[in-house]
Amino acid sequence: MGDDDRKWPGNETFFCNGQCVTGPNYWGIVGTAFLILVPVAIFVALVAFPLFEELGRGPGAAVLLAVSFALPCVSMASLFCSGCMDPGIIPRHPPPANTEHIARTRNVEVNGHMVLVRYNETCNFYQPPRAHHCSVLNDCIERFDHYCPWVGTTIGKRNYRFYLVFVFSSSLLCIFTFACSACLVKARADQPDVGVMEAMRKEPAAMFMMAYVFIGFWFVGGLSGFHIYLLSKNQTTYENIRYSYDSAYSNPYNKGCLRNWAEVFCVPIPPSQIKFKGNVL
């Protein structure tokens, strides 16, 4: 990056002439990709292809092999989409001449409910409802969810759906890998004069993958369940931790389960509010 990069006030890192925007700790996404790609290579080479041969190369075996390639591709594509795009950065305003008359907070109406918003002295505006100033990126993010070190950036309004696809597809990949590995061990155990222990010794890669994805599923599977709950309630991770919605203070963003999901997956991604290319050239 050139000298003009210093004009950008946040902590984001830019690649490809500003087309790729990620956080300052972008190596997190590289590490996550490594944790996925290396086991996937072992699985495809030493589990999926042997199981394909074991099943007789029929249509069912071909589907199994196709899924073995498709799920990792979806997982990796959604990982890099969520980690390499503007999460919903709100442009900063010029500092006002006098801040003494500016109230620190004010109330705005959202869906018939009064919501408290705060004045952000770093970005020089009242933060919109659901926005939050990310301390890692040092920018206000629209519909802030959380900062994810595994993705290397903040999860916000623009990249939330890709993050969800990454988490959900990774959970499915763990389940699929475990099932295929178990099937290969069982196929070996069903051979004449081969017991379960002998089959496990014959397929060390399958046993390794079963242990690896079992541990991994506790993480991505738990995240999947948590975000399914948040989606159904139309809450962000930040709101779930910070606020306690009850009968006295109901969630002003909850539109019902189906409409909440549609709000994330069935609407166009809003355009970025910032021309990053102009800021990094």
Disulfide bonds with the S-S distance in Angstrom:
none
